[in-house]
Amino acid sequence: MRTYTTQMDAARKGITTPEMEAVAKKEYRTTEEIRELVAKGQVAICANKLHTCLQPNGVGSMLRTKINVNLGVSRDCKDYDVEMRKVMAAVDMGAEAIMDLSSHGNTQPFRQKLVRECPAMIGTVPVYDSVIHYQRDLATLTARDFIDVVRLHAQDGVDFVTLHCGITRKTIDQIRLHKRKMNIVSRGGSLVFAWMSMTGEENPFYQYFDEILDICREYDVTISLGDACRPGCLADASDVCQIEELVRLGELTKRAWAKDVQVMVEGPGHMPLDQIEANMKLQQTICMGAPFYVLGPIVTDIAPGYDHITSAIGGAVAASAGAAFLCYVTPAEHLALPNVDDVKQGIIASKIAAHAADIAKKVPHARDLDDAMADARRTFDWEKQWACSIDPETAKAIRADRSPEHDDSCSMCGKFCAVRSMNKALNGEYIDIL
């Protein structure tokens, strides 16, 4: 019988859970190291006790950088079967987490299907689902309605919930006073802001935070503290609203840990490249090393259609400076709901960013495939090159489309290939070029 409530509770009691053992094996760490990091809150193992098909992963700056994929139906794109195909494709491509951001239809059966069938961590944003669940306008919902939906998601087995707890009535005055270019671009943050503006009440996720902690403790749900005031353009990066909210999230992190509830802290957003590292270090200090979960950061505002690239640039810098969890961004960001190909492009870009950061952080064995790829390229072992590739199908297709005359080269260099010439020269062979 389980003698602990949450992964953090077990770690603090000196208990090694099956989830900790699984994470330790994946990360080339000892179970004692993982248990100690979970006890400190520096690693989160998002694992609702009802998500029985979960393949556990740890989220922490000293571990492999993890990737989250946002999916879900909307009023304009409402095919749950298509979304489920995206989910399984994302898992096959190595995504460690799926966030169901559905904002239309009967969301609960899809959420429950995810928990039954998907081995990745499942996250949700309950404030999105509140309007859909009750089928009532935002202003008619009560604080109790919001809290009850948090409990519903926990009971459905989701592993982490994004809650915009750090935005308060004080934020309303700040937004009006500081006149941001993009105001609030967080969908959940804007809903909470709108509800507070219309009702005159305090943010229920902040006001009733202790009750939410009790729910999360009961089901072992990790709280992802949403950054309602994340910058939505470069001009708003690192402003008073963002930093003031971060300070409050640090305070809420302490309160959660006091009840053995695991925490992740969400971060920017759009941000100039030169500000990213400082933001990561600031979060680590204010939030005491709690895993940082970033959207991007997107490093320029002028690349719609290519924001998977702008995000990967920022994500690599962020993860190398301490971010633990990258939320993928697709080419459809700011434009449309991503299709299957957009999802693939977003995942690949995020995986490249995460992998590059892991090498920079010297995560154990992070560079193994890179070294194997170098060996395979030197010996023209194409099958081994495919095996080392993040996306072997694309690599194969490009080579097949423009096949070279000789297999010991590519169609760009031909016999001018530097690798070919060096191999022959070092072997004392004649080097034919023409």
N, C-alpha and C positions, 0 to 999 in steps of 0.2 A: 504494500500500500504506500502511496505517495505521502511522505512525511514533511513536505514543504509546500508552500503556496506558489512561489514564483522561482524562476531561475536565480534571481538575486538572493532570495531567502535561502535557497539551498546552498548557494556559494558561501554565504555568511555563516551558515551552520557547518561548513566543512564537508558538505555532501557533494559528491560528483554525480551529476545527472547523466543519463544517456545522451542528452543533447550536447553537453559539454564534452563528452568523449568523442562524439562525432565531429564537433568543431575542431578539437585538438588534432585529430587525425588529418583533417583537411588542411590545417594551417601549419603542420609540422611543428606543433608545440606540445608541451606536456599538459596533461589534464590539470595539474596543479597550477600551471601558468594561466590557463583559461579560467579556472575557477577563481583565482585571485583577481583577475581583471573584471570578471562579472561581479564579484563582490564589491569592487570599487566603483562600478558603474561605467568603466571605461570600455567594456565590451557588452553589447546587448545581444542576447540570443532570443529573437522574436519567435515565440513558440507557444501559441494558445494550446492549452491542454486538450482541447477538443479537435485540434487539427492533426488527426492521426496519420495522414499520409505525408506529413511534412518531412523533408530532408533538411535538417537544421543547418544554419549558417550563423557565424558570428559577425557582428558589425562593430568594428573598432579601428582606430587609426593605425594600429600596429599589425593588423591582419590584412589579408588581401582586400583590395577595394571592391565593394559589392555594387551591383547594378540593379536599379529598380525600373520597371516598365509600367507606365500609366496606360490603362485601357478603360473600356466601358462605353455604354451606349449613351446617345443623346437624342433629342427630339428629331434632329435631322438625319441621324444614322443610328437605327434602332434594331439591328439584327444581332441577336445574342449569339447565334451560331458563328457568325463572322468573328465576333469578339473572342469566342472560345478558341477558334482556330489561331487567332493572334496570340492568345495566351500560351497555347502549347508550342507554337513556333518560337515564342520568346524563351520558354523554358529550354527547348532544344538548342537554342543558340547561347545558352549559358546565363540567362538572367536569374538572379537569386531572389528577386521579389517582384510581385505583381500588385499594383494598386488598382482596385476597382473604383473608378470615378464616375460610375453610371449616374446619370441625372434624368432618366426618363424610364417609364414603364414599371413593371413589377420587378424591382431590383433584388428582392430577397432570394428567389429561387436561383438566380445567377450567382449571387454571392455564396449561397450554400453549395452550389455545384463546384465552384472554385475550391472551396475548402475540402470537399469530398475527393476531388480529382487532381488538384494541382499540388505538386511537391514543393513549390517555391513558397516563400513567405507571402502571406496575403495581407494587404493593407487597405484601409478605407478612410473616407472622410465623412463621418456621420452627419455633419451639418448639411452636406449636399443632400443626403438621403432623407433628412427630416421633412422637407417640403413634399418630396415624392411619397414618402411613407404615409403621411397624414392627408395628402391631397388637399392642403390648405395653403393659403397665401402666407408669406413669411411673417407678416405683422400679427397674424392671429395665433401663432405658435407661442407656447409658454416655455419658461425655463425647464419645467418638468418634461415637456415634450422632447427637448433636446437631450436631456440626460437619459430618458428612456430609450432613445435610439442608440445611444452609446452602449447601453446594456444589451440591446437587441443584437448589435454587431458582435459584441463579445460572446453572446450565447450562440451566434451563428458560427463562431470559430475563427474569426479573423485574428491575425497575429499582432498587428499594430494598427493603431488609429491615429490619424492626424487630427489634432485638436488645436484650434486657434485660441489658446488660453491667455496669451500675452497681450492681446489687444483689449484695452479697457476704455471707460468713458473719457479718461484723460487723453486717449489717442484721438478722439474726435476733435478736441481742441487743437492738438498738435497738427493734425492734417490740415485743418483750416488755417492755422497760423503760419505754417512753414511752406504752404503752397507748392507741393511737389508737382513736377511735370506730369507724372502718371498716376498720382494719388495712390490708391491701393489696387494692385493687380492680382493679388491672391483671390481666387474665387471664393474660398471659404472665408477669408478675412473680410471680403466685401460684404458677404451675407451677414456676418456677425455685426459689422459696422452699421449696415442698413437696419438690422433688427434693433440694435441699441438706439439708433437715431429715431426710429419710428415709435418705439415703446418707452423710451426714456429710462430703461432699466440697464443694469450692469450686465456685462458679458456673462452668461450662465456658465460657460466653461471655466471662467475664472472664479466666479462667485461660489460655485459648487464643486470646486476642484477636489476637495477632500472626499466627497461622495464618489466622484469619478475614479479616484484612486482606489477606493474600496471595490468598485466594479472590476477594475483592471487587475487588482490583486487576486480577486476571486477566480478569474479565468486565466491569469497569467498573460495579460495583454500588455504589450509595450506601448507607451505613449510617445508619439512623435510630436513634439511641440512645434506646431506650425508657425511659420514666420509671416504673419498677416501683413507686415510692413516691409516685406522684402522689396528691394528696388526693382521696378519694372522698366527702367531705362538707365543709361549711364549717368545721367544728370542727378538721379536720386540715390545713387550708391553711397553707402556709409554716412547717411544723413542722421539727424537727430531721431527721427521716428524709428528707423531701423535699429540703431544702437540702443535706444531706450527700451525697446521691446526685448532686445537680446538680454539686457540686464534683468528684466522681469523673468525671462525664461530661465536664467540662471537660478533665480530664487525658487521657481517652481520645480526645477530639477532637484534641489535639496529636499523639498517637501515630498516629492515622489520617492526619492531614495529612502527617506525616513520610514516609508511604508513598504519598502522592498519592491517597489514598482520600477521596472526598467524604463529608461528614457533615451530617446534620440532627440537631437535638436536640429531643426531645419534652418537652412541659410539661403543666401542669395543664389539665383536672381541675376539681374543684369549688373555688370561691374567691370570697370576698366581693369586691364591686366595687372597694372602695377598696384592695385589695392587688394588683390585676392589674398596674397600670403598674410598680410597684416590682419585681414578679417578672420582668417582661419586661426591665427594665434590668439586673437582677442576672444574668439568663441571658446577656445580651449581653456583660457584663463577664467573667463566669467562662468562657464558651465562645467568647470572642474574636470575636463577631459571626457565628458559625455560624447558619444559618437555624433559626428556632425554629418548631416544629410543635406546635400546641396543640389539645387536645380541649375545645372550648368556649372559655374556661372557663364552667362552669355557675354562675350567680351566686346561685341559691337552691335549696334541696333539696326544696321543697314543691310542685313543679309537674309531677308525672308526667302525661304526655299532652301537655304543652306545653314540653318541654325543648328543642325546636328554637328556641323563643323565648328561654328563659333562656340558651341557648348563644349565640344571635346577639347578645344584649346584651353578654355577656362577650367574644365574639369580636371585636366592633367595637372595644371598648376595647383588647383585647390587640393586634390588628393595628395600630391607630393608634399603639401604644406600641412596636412593633418586631417582633411576631410575623409570620412570613412565610407560614405555611401553616395553614389552618383545617381540622380534621377535622370534617365535618358531624355534626350530632346530629339525630335524627328525633323525631317525637312518640312513637315506640315505645321510646325510650331508657329503660332500667330495667324495661321491661315485656315486650317481645317482639321477635322478628325483624321488621324493617320490611318492609311490603309496598310495592308500586309507588307508591301515593299517599304513604306515609310518606317514601319516598326523595325524591319531588318536593318535599314540604314542607320536608324537611331541607336540600336543595340550595338552594331559593329563600331560606330564612332565612339560610343561610351566605353566599350570594352578596350579599344585602343588606348583611350585616355587613362582608364584604370590600370591597364597593364604597364603603360609607360611610367605612371606614378609609383606603382609597386616596385619597379626596378630601381627608381630613384630612392625609394625608402628602404631598399635592400630587404624587402620581405623575403623570407626563406624560400628558395627555389624559384623565385619570380623570373629569373633570367634563363632558366633551363632550356626552354623552347627556343629562345633567341640564339643560344649557343649551338643548339642542334640544327637550327636553320642555317647558320653560317657554315657548319660542316657539310650540310646537304648542298648548299650552293657551290661550295668549293669543288665538290665531286660530281656536280650535275646530277644529283640524285633527285629527280623530279617527284617521285612518289613520296619520298621523305619530306620534301618541301611542302607538298600538299598536307601531309600529316601535321606539320608544324604551324600551318596557317590558321589564322582566326576565321577566315572565310575561304575554305579550299575550293568550293564550287565556283566562286567568282574568279579565283586565280587560274583554275583549270580552263574555264571558258575563255579567258583572255588569251591564254597561250594557244588553245586549240583554234581560235579565230584567226590568229596570225602566226601559224606554225613556221618555224625556221627551216632552212634547207638541211642543216646539221643539228643533231640533238644536243651537241655539247656547246650550245649557244642559244641566244634568243634572236628574234627577227630584227631587233634594233642594232645590235653590234655585229652579228654574224661572226666571221673569222677574226674581226677586230676585238673580240671579247677579251677583256683583261684577264679574267679568270682562266680562260683557255690558254692564253699566251703564257701566263705565269706557271701553270701546271706543266706545260711542255718544256719551258725553259728550265725549271727546277729538276725535271726528269732527264735533261740533256737531249731533248728531242728537237727535231727541225720544226720551226714555226712557219707554217704556210699561211699566207694572208690572202693572196689573189686566187 
